[in-house]
């Protein structure tokens, strides 16, 4: 069995949308292999430079952020818990995905909030929290450098990550952080590029368990169907 340093629960896109977004990033976390970038003109920098930060994660939407396993837990025990939990959780739906800048990076995000997706994310974070090792002091300080609100600080201490529960904002990252004007222009260009592929609606009928390898790249381990 391949050894991983951290694990995460992600929403995975399907079909052509997943394939083209994975090519854009240069890494397919479903297949576990590097891909050649597509030809896209009108960009402010090379695709390799634009995607360097998010590449290792692959194209995904975070549900339970990356975590180290708690003492006494194993990949097998985590897989068993996921296999038991996921079929009890209702599938979710996003009416429409759009490409937008978020604080300097560019991502595919819901055009309007999805209550079903927010509930799904909260349930997974809470019900699998026993598998998460406590955050180290260095990990906490790294998160705090972003400048957290009181609610985000509470989440960090309770759940190991600031942007969960009421602070959860679903996004599928397509670039690293760029200057704001550049991010705006990049979002417009990627909106054109991905427009034919954006699913309407975006049905979330399964979740993936992924692991981070020794090269810091994430791989899909198992996909679990949600309740219909």
N, C-alpha and C positions, 0 to 999 in steps of 0.2 A: 504494500500500500504506500502510495506517495505521501511524504511527510510535508505538512504545511505549518507555517508559523502562526497564521491567523486565519479566521474564518469569517464569513459574512453571509447575509441573506439578501439576495437581490431580485428585483424584477428583471426579467430578460425579455428583450424584444424578439420578434419572430420574423421569419422569412426575409424578404428583400430589405426591409428596414434594418434588421439586425446585421445583415451581411454588408450593406453599404456603410452603415455607421462603424462597423468593425474595420472595414477597409480604411475609412477616414482616420480612425485612431491608429491603425497599424497593428492591432492585436485583437484576435478573436478569442475571448475567454471561454466560449462554448467549445471550440475546437482545441484550444490551448496552443495556438501557433501564431507567429507573426504573419502579417499580410502586407502586400504592396499597397501604397496609397493610391487613390484614384487621381485622375487629372481634373483639377478644379482651378479655373482661372479667376482673376480678380481678387486674390487673397493678399493680406497685408504682410505675410511672411510665408515661409515654407510650411507645408502641412506637418512635416516632422517637428518643426519648432513649435507650431501652434498646439500640437497634441502631445507634447512630451510629458506633461504632468499627468493627464488622465489615462495615458496609454496603458499603463500597467494594470489598471482595473478592468479594462475592457468596457464595452458599451453596456450600461446597466443603470438601473434606478435603485438606490439604496433603500432597503427596508430595515434591516438590522446592521449597523455599521461594523466594520472589521473589529474583531476581538480575539484575544488570546484565550485558550481554554483554561477554565478553572482547574485547580488541583483535583485529581481524581476523575476528571472527565477525559474522554477520548473522542477521536473522530467517529468511531463506531457508535458510541453512546449518543453523540450529537445527531448522527444520521437517524438513529432509531427514534429519538425524540421528535425530529422533524417529520419523519414518516407517520408518527402518531398524531402530531399536532395539525399539520397542514390540511388534511382532509376534513377537519372540523371547522376551518375558517372559511367564511364566504368569499367567493371571488369578488373582485372589484372592477370598477370601470372608470375610465377617464373619457369624457365626451370628445375631447379634441386635444391633441398635442400641437404646440407651436414652438418655434425656435426663438429664444430670447436671451439677451444678456442678463446675467445675474451677478452683480457685484464685480464685474470685470471679466468673468468667464462666460462662455456661451453654452446653453443647454437646451434640450427639448423638455418642455414643462407643460403642465396642464393649462389650457386656456382659461379654465375656471376651476376652483377647488373641487376635489372629489371627497365627499364624506366617507364613502365606502373604502377608499384607499387609505385615508387617515386612520380609520378603525382597524384595518388590516395591519398597518404598520405598528400601531400601538400594541395590538395583541401579540405580535411576533416579538417585539422588543421586550415586553413584560414576561411572556410565558417562556422565553428561552434565556432569560437573564441569568439563571442559575449556572449556565454553561460559560459565562463570561468571567475571566479573571479580573480582579480589581485593577484599576488603572494605577500605573506607577506615578510617582511624583513628577518625573520628567514628562510623562504623557499628559498629565493635568496641566502643567505649565505651558506646554506646547499649544494646547487648546485655548488657554486663557490669553495667549498673545493676540488672538483675533479680536479681543475686546468683547466680553460676554455680558449680556443683560442678566439681571437677577434670576429670571426664569431659566435662562440657558446655563447659568452656574449651578442651579439646583439640579437640572437634568444631568449635567456633567458628573456631579457627585453621586447622584442616584443611579444613573443608567450608563455612565461611562462615555457619554457623548452629548454635546449641547443641543443638537438639532433634532430632537425626538419629541414625541407626545405633542403638546400644543405648539411646539416650535418646528414641527416636521413640515418641510416643503419639498415635495417630490420633484426630482430633476434627473435628467440623463445627460451627463456632461459630455461636451464635444470639444472643449478647448481648455487650456490653462488660462490663468489670469492675464489680461491684457489691459492697456490704457482704455478708458471708458469709450472714447470716440472710436477707437479701433474695434472694441468689442461690439459696439452698435453696428458698425459696418460689416463685421464678420457675421453677426447674427442675421443681417439682411441677406448676405450672400448665401449662407448655409440654409436659410429659409427657402430660397429659390432652389438650391440643390436638392434638398430633401422633400420638397413639397409633394412630389408624386408618390412618396413612400410613407408619409405620415399617416398612421391608421386613424380612421374616424368611424366608430369610437376605438379607443385603445383598451381592449379587454384584457384584464389581468386574471388569468385562469390557473396560473402556476407560479411558484417561486423557486429560485435556485439556491442551493448551498454551494458556496465557492470557497476555495482555499488559496492562500498566498504562498508561492513557492520560494525557493532560496534566492531567486533572481527578483523577488518582489512583484511577480506577476500573478494575477488571479486566474484560476481555472475552475470551470464548472465541475462539481463533483457529482451532484444528483439534482434532478428537477422533481418537484413534488406538486401534484395536482391539488388545487383548492376545491372546496365544495362548490357545486354548481348552483 
